[in-house]
Amino acid sequence: MSEKQANVLMGRIALGLLVFTVIAFAVKAAAHSEVQARYTPLVVFHAAAMLAWLALLSSQAYLTAGARFALHRVSGRASIVLVAAMAVSGGILAVNIGEELGRPEVTVVNIAAFVTFIPLYIAAVLFARARNIHAHRQAMLIGTLALMTPAYARVVQVLALPDPVAIGVQVPITVAIAVGYDWLTKGRITREVLAMLAFSVAVIAVMVVVLAVWFL
């Protein structure tokens, strides 16, 4: 697969994640209208930042596919502001919602997502500087997939399934998408992707152990 095709595929995956997230939260808000009372300005700000990230991930891939490298680099440098907004607002909300619902596990799950995302975002920047563009794309993708648990949770809640199912589906979905992208673009699983997936799964494993010790 050519670099242009690889970037287009990345753009489509990111766009798919964006559409899925919007639908998941919209369905949750429609099915359980009482949650709309929790849509404070900070919640709306965080939601807008997260959706902006997914849109940026998609647009960055398409910019590269269209050889608009200068704009891609400018947007990439500016993304640090967006990432900071996501992390700070997400951290505050994770604590607030956990306290409001009396469910500290919600806090742990949401913070764990950023524990995965931020190192992978930094790794993506370093990969870009080293001209390892494939690993750069994959670091951004795997890091973003770590942030998808709240969207999975909305679907799980609408289907009236146990909340832990959202965590259970995260690992196979993340692995399937990352490995599938590697296979389609490289015809093999790269060492960098194996390492990043190992890190992502390890964070989830530690999180599950912490929750098990806490509640069992």
VMD Tcl script that draws the C-alpha trace (Angstrom):
set ca {
  {0.00 0.00 0.00}
  {1.33 3.44 -0.95}
  {1.87 6.21 1.62}
  {-1.07 8.13 0.17}
  {-3.35 5.12 0.53}
  {-2.08 4.52 4.08}
  {-2.93 8.10 5.02}
  {-6.36 7.92 3.43}
  {-7.07 4.73 5.36}
  {-5.98 6.41 8.59}
  {-8.24 9.35 7.81}
  {-11.19 7.03 7.27}
  {-10.54 5.15 10.53}
  {-10.37 8.41 12.49}
  {-13.53 9.67 10.79}
  {-15.25 6.40 11.69}
  {-14.24 6.83 15.33}
  {-15.61 10.38 15.26}
  {-18.97 9.28 13.81}
  {-19.21 6.37 16.25}
  {-18.50 8.66 19.22}
  {-21.13 11.20 18.19}
  {-23.74 8.48 17.67}
  {-22.87 6.70 20.95}
  {-23.27 9.84 23.06}
  {-26.35 11.00 21.16}
  {-28.10 7.66 21.64}
  {-27.21 7.66 25.33}
  {-28.59 11.20 25.76}
  {-31.80 10.24 23.95}
  {-32.31 6.94 25.78}
  {-31.40 8.28 29.23}
  {-32.42 11.93 29.10}
  {-31.57 12.43 32.78}
  {-27.85 12.52 31.90}
  {-28.41 15.80 30.08}
  {-28.59 17.50 33.47}
  {-24.86 16.76 33.84}
  {-23.96 18.63 30.64}
  {-22.22 21.48 32.44}
  {-20.02 23.98 30.56}
  {-16.94 21.93 31.51}
  {-18.54 18.73 30.18}
  {-19.46 20.48 26.92}
  {-15.94 21.92 26.66}
  {-14.36 18.50 27.20}
  {-16.70 16.88 24.68}
  {-15.87 19.55 22.11}
  {-12.13 19.07 22.71}
  {-12.39 15.29 22.30}
  {-14.41 15.57 19.10}
  {-11.95 18.19 17.84}
  {-9.12 15.71 18.45}
  {-10.83 13.01 16.39}
  {-11.52 15.52 13.64}
  {-7.89 16.67 13.75}
  {-6.60 13.10 13.56}
  {-8.66 12.53 10.42}
  {-7.81 15.85 8.81}
  {-4.08 15.41 9.49}
  {-4.14 12.12 7.62}
  {-5.95 13.65 4.67}
  {-3.61 16.65 4.63}
  {-0.65 14.30 4.36}
  {-2.39 12.27 1.66}
  {-2.85 15.51 -0.27}
  {0.83 16.44 0.21}
  {-0.10 19.51 2.24}
  {2.79 18.94 4.60}
  {3.28 22.52 5.80}
  {-0.29 22.77 7.07}
  {0.02 19.30 8.58}
  {3.09 20.39 10.57}
  {1.46 23.62 11.76}
  {-1.66 21.75 12.89}
  {0.51 19.13 14.55}
  {2.43 21.70 16.57}
  {-0.81 23.41 17.59}
  {-2.28 20.10 18.75}
  {-0.37 20.36 22.04}
  {-2.88 23.01 23.14}
  {-5.78 20.72 22.30}
  {-4.16 17.78 24.08}
  {-3.61 19.92 27.18}
  {-7.26 21.00 27.12}
  {-8.40 17.39 26.77}
  {-6.18 16.13 29.58}
  {-6.94 18.89 32.09}
  {-10.69 18.93 31.51}
  {-10.78 15.13 31.39}
  {-8.90 14.82 34.67}
  {-11.16 17.28 36.45}
  {-14.30 15.59 35.12}
  {-13.02 12.13 36.01}
  {-12.68 13.18 39.65}
  {-15.92 15.19 39.72}
  {-18.09 12.52 38.11}
  {-16.61 9.78 40.28}
  {-17.48 11.79 43.39}
  {-20.92 12.80 42.09}
  {-21.92 9.23 41.26}
  {-20.13 7.72 44.24}
  {-18.22 5.51 41.81}
  {-14.46 5.94 42.12}
  {-13.98 3.29 39.43}
  {-15.22 5.85 36.90}
  {-12.38 8.12 37.95}
  {-9.81 5.32 37.64}
  {-11.01 4.24 34.18}
  {-10.99 7.76 32.76}
  {-7.59 8.66 34.18}
  {-6.15 5.37 32.87}
  {-7.18 6.42 29.37}
  {-4.97 9.49 29.55}
  {-2.16 7.52 31.19}
  {-2.09 5.59 27.92}
  {-2.81 8.46 25.54}
  {-0.28 11.06 26.68}
  {2.86 8.85 26.47}
  {1.73 7.61 23.05}
  {1.14 11.19 21.89}
  {4.69 12.04 22.97}
  {5.95 8.90 21.23}
  {4.12 9.96 18.07}
  {5.92 13.31 18.12}
  {9.27 11.59 18.55}
  {8.51 9.12 15.75}
  {7.66 12.04 13.46}
  {10.95 13.75 14.25}
  {12.75 10.46 13.50}
  {10.89 10.25 10.16}
  {9.25 6.99 11.21}
  {5.90 8.04 9.79}
  {4.18 4.67 10.03}
  {4.96 4.40 13.75}
  {3.90 8.04 14.13}
  {0.49 7.28 12.66}
  {0.08 4.15 14.74}
  {1.04 5.91 17.99}
  {-1.64 8.52 17.32}
  {-4.17 5.81 16.47}
  {-3.49 3.50 19.44}
  {-3.41 6.47 21.80}
  {-6.75 7.68 20.45}
  {-8.29 4.22 20.78}
  {-7.40 4.35 24.49}
  {-9.73 7.34 24.80}
  {-12.71 5.50 23.32}
  {-13.84 3.73 26.50}
  {-16.47 6.39 27.38}
  {-18.03 5.96 23.94}
  {-18.07 2.17 24.32}
  {-19.60 2.65 27.78}
  {-22.50 4.68 26.37}
  {-23.39 1.85 23.99}
  {-23.05 -0.73 26.78}
  {-25.32 1.32 29.04}
  {-27.98 1.77 26.37}
  {-27.93 -1.99 25.80}
  {-28.30 -2.49 29.59}
  {-25.11 -4.56 29.78}
  {-22.76 -4.57 32.79}
  {-20.41 -1.56 32.74}
  {-17.22 -3.72 32.76}
  {-18.16 -4.89 29.26}
  {-16.94 -1.50 28.00}
  {-13.46 -2.28 29.32}
  {-13.69 -5.82 28.02}
  {-14.31 -4.73 24.44}
  {-11.61 -2.07 24.44}
  {-8.66 -4.44 24.19}
  {-9.91 -6.53 21.24}
  {-11.12 -3.45 19.36}
  {-7.80 -1.64 19.86}
  {-5.75 -4.68 18.88}
  {-7.95 -5.47 15.87}
  {-7.78 -1.95 14.45}
  {-4.04 -1.43 15.08}
  {-3.04 -4.87 13.83}
  {-5.41 -4.62 10.88}
  {-3.91 -1.26 9.89}
  {-0.39 -2.68 10.17}
  {-1.29 -5.71 8.08}
  {-3.01 -3.70 5.36}
  {-0.28 -1.09 5.10}
  {2.86 -3.12 5.81}
  {1.83 -6.73 5.28}
  {3.17 -7.56 8.74}
  {3.00 -6.51 12.38}
  {5.74 -4.01 13.16}
  {7.80 -4.07 16.34}
  {6.75 -0.55 17.26}
  {3.08 -1.48 17.11}
  {3.63 -4.59 19.22}
  {5.41 -2.46 21.82}
  {2.69 0.21 21.83}
  {-0.07 -2.37 22.07}
  {1.77 -4.07 24.93}
  {1.94 -0.74 26.75}
  {-1.75 -0.03 26.15}
  {-2.85 -3.47 27.31}
  {-0.51 -3.28 30.33}
  {-2.16 -0.06 31.51}
  {-5.57 -1.70 31.23}
  {-4.32 -4.78 33.11}
  {-2.95 -2.62 35.93}
  {-6.21 -0.69 36.02}
  {-8.23 -3.91 36.29}
  {-6.00 -5.18 39.11}
  {-6.36 -1.88 40.98}
  {-10.14 -2.01 40.62}
  {-10.27 -5.66 41.67}
  {-8.21 -5.00 44.80}
  {-10.28 -1.93 45.56}
  {-13.72 -3.50 45.23}
  {-13.24 -7.22 45.91}
}
mol new
graphics top color blue
foreach p $ca { graphics top sphere $p radius 0.5 }
foreach p [lrange $ca 0 end-1] q [lrange $ca 1 end] { graphics top cylinder $p $q radius 0.2 }
display resetview
